[in-house]
Amino acid sequence: MKLKFLGTGTSQGVPVIGCHCEVCTSADLHDKRYRSSALITTDSGGKILIDCGPDFRMQMLDNNEEHVDAVLLTHEHNDHVIGLDDMRPLIFRSGQNMPLFCNHRVGAEVRHRFPYAFADVKYPGAPSFDMHEIRDNFELCGTLVEPINVMHYKIPIYGYKFKKLAYITDASFISETEKENLQDLDFLILNCIRKEELHNAHFILPQVLDLFEELKPRNMFLTHISHHLGTHSDTQADLPQNVYLAYDGLELTF
């Protein structure tokens, strides 16, 4: 199986509009970050998208990707769902509704923001989705998907585990129970918004490194990165062994 990072930035992306900091003006392509999203390719060749933000169209074009079989949503914030309308070419070409998997609250929000996609009588050209509520582990494209319950400030959201890889974004708290599900991982992907100054809704670097020591994954990759974390090259040089900054287009095999 493979995971490709389609985007590794925060809700504003990097560079941030109007910002002239060292990161936002960097010429290093590692410092150009679309909003966070990832694409899983299963052993059977299935394509599972994790989150569909406002950069979805360009993410697919830049990575020469043309197909998605299903979408997993972590939560309902716009930087994770607002690109769903751009799935229309994939839906039209397949002739089938796009399956969406999420919790009940997120599903209700998606229906509210895209009512035309769920209308009984759709106008020509509208996207169409099949909504599936996640309650427990399930199989998708021939692989087991395990939802991981985490907190994004006061909002319960999902991370996802596939084999020995876990993908968690926008988290600020992981319970002891869920930490048991994050043992013996080859890859733990975790959000890290900045180096210091606590954030209510997101992990910062010291918290992420504490989790690395506690959970002991063989490799940790950081995503949902803001320009406040610093340049890719400088930050990577300061990270401990087996902890890496993810970047757009990076692909992991697991």
Residue pairs with C-beta under 8 A, 6 or more apart in sequence:
1 40
1 41
1 42
1 43
1 143
1 162
1 163
1 165
1 253
1 254
2 40
2 41
2 251
2 252
2 253
2 254
3 38
3 39
3 40
3 41
3 162
3 165
3 167
3 187
3 189
3 251
3 252
3 254
4 38
4 39
4 41
4 63
4 65
4 249
4 250
4 251
4 252
5 37
5 38
5 221
5 223
5 246
5 247
5 248
5 249
5 250
5 251
6 34
6 37
6 38
6 39
6 49
6 55
6 56
6 59
6 60
6 63
6 65
6 248
7 13
7 33
7 34
7 35
7 36
7 37
7 53
7 55
7 59
7 248
8 33
8 34
8 36
8 223
8 224
8 225
8 245
8 246
8 247
8 248
8 250
9 33
9 34
9 35
9 36
9 224
9 225
9 226
9 248
10 33
10 35
10 36
10 79
10 193
10 202
10 224
10 225
10 226
11 35
11 77
11 78
11 79
12 226
13 33
13 34
13 35
13 55
14 23
14 24
14 31
14 32
14 33
14 225
14 226
14 227
15 23
15 24
15 25
15 31
15 32
15 227
16 24
16 227
19 227
21 227
22 230
22 231
23 31
23 227
23 229
23 230
23 231
24 31
24 227
26 231
26 232
28 231
28 232
28 233
29 247
29 248
30 232
30 233
30 245
30 247
31 231
31 232
32 248
33 225
33 247
33 248
34 53
34 55
34 58
34 59
34 248
35 53
35 54
35 55
35 79
35 80
36 51
36 53
36 79
36 80
36 169
36 170
36 191
36 223
36 224
37 49
37 50
37 51
37 52
37 53
37 55
37 56
37 59
37 80
38 49
38 50
38 51
38 167
38 189
38 223
39 47
39 48
39 49
39 50
39 63
39 65
39 68
40 47
40 48
40 49
40 50
40 143
40 162
41 47
42 48
42 140
42 141
42 142
42 143
43 142
43 143
44 141
44 142
44 143
46 69
46 70
46 140
46 141
46 142
46 143
47 65
47 67
47 68
47 69
47 141
48 68
48 69
48 70
48 71
48 72
48 140
48 141
48 143
48 145
49 68
49 70
49 71
49 72
50 71
50 72
50 74
50 160
50 167
51 71
51 72
51 73
51 74
51 80
51 81
51 169
52 71
52 73
52 80
52 81
52 82
52 83
52 84
52 86
52 87
53 78
53 79
53 80
53 81
53 82
53 83
54 78
54 79
54 82
54 83
55 83
56 83
56 84
56 86
56 87
57 83
57 86
59 65
59 248
60 66
62 248
62 249
63 249
66 90
67 90
68 87
68 90
68 98
69 99
69 140
69 141
70 98
70 99
70 100
70 101
70 140
70 141
71 84
71 87
71 98
71 99
71 100
71 101
72 101
72 102
72 140
72 145
72 158
72 160
73 80
73 81
73 100
73 101
73 102
73 106
73 110
73 158
74 80
74 157
74 158
74 159
74 160
74 169
74 170
75 106
75 152
75 155
75 157
75 158
75 170
76 102
76 105
76 106
76 109
76 110
77 170
80 169
80 170
81 106
81 109
81 110
81 113
82 113
84 100
84 110
84 114
84 117
84 127
84 129
85 114
85 117
85 127
87 98
87 127
88 125
88 126
88 127
90 98
91 97
91 98
91 127
91 128
97 128
97 129
97 130
98 127
98 128
98 129
98 130
99 129
99 130
99 132
100 107
100 110
100 129
100 130
100 131
100 132
101 132
101 134
101 138
101 140
101 145
102 110
102 131
102 132
102 133
102 134
102 158
103 133
103 134
103 156
103 158
104 133
107 131
107 133
110 129
110 131
111 118
111 131
114 127
114 129
116 122
116 123
116 126
117 126
117 127
117 128
117 129
118 129
118 131
119 126
122 128
134 147
134 158
136 147
137 144
137 145
137 146
137 147
138 144
138 145
139 145
143 162
143 163
144 162
144 163
145 160
145 161
145 162
146 160
146 161
146 162
146 181
147 158
147 159
147 160
147 161
148 158
148 159
148 160
148 161
148 166
148 168
148 174
148 178
148 181
148 182
149 156
149 158
149 175
149 178
150 156
150 157
150 158
150 159
150 168
150 171
150 172
150 173
150 174
150 175
150 178
151 157
151 171
151 172
151 173
151 174
152 170
152 171
152 172
152 201
152 202
153 172
153 200
153 201
157 170
157 171
159 166
159 167
159 168
159 169
159 171
160 166
160 167
161 167
161 181
161 182
162 254
163 186
163 254
164 184
164 185
164 186
164 187
164 254
165 185
165 186
165 187
165 188
165 189
165 252
165 254
166 181
166 182
166 185
166 187
166 188
166 189
167 189
168 174
168 188
168 189
168 190
168 191
169 189
169 190
169 191
169 223
169 224
170 191
170 201
170 202
170 224
171 190
171 191
171 202
171 203
172 199
172 200
172 201
172 202
172 203
174 182
174 211
179 214
179 215
182 188
182 215
182 217
183 215
183 216
185 215
185 217
185 218
186 217
186 218
186 219
186 254
187 217
187 218
187 219
187 220
187 221
187 252
187 254
188 211
188 212
188 215
188 217
188 219
188 220
188 221
189 220
189 221
189 222
189 223
189 246
190 203
190 208
190 211
190 220
190 221
190 222
190 223
191 202
191 203
191 222
191 223
191 224
192 202
192 203
192 204
192 205
192 208
192 222
192 223
192 224
192 225
192 229
193 199
193 202
193 203
193 204
193 224
193 225
193 226
193 228
193 229
194 204
194 205
194 226
194 228
194 229
195 204
195 205
195 228
195 229
195 230
195 235
196 204
196 205
196 206
197 204
198 204
202 224
203 211
205 229
208 220
208 222
208 243
209 240
209 243
212 220
212 240
212 243
217 242
218 242
219 242
219 243
219 244
220 242
220 243
220 244
221 244
221 245
221 246
221 250
221 252
222 243
222 244
222 245
222 246
223 246
225 245
225 246
229 235
229 245
232 245
232 247
235 245
236 244
236 245
239 245
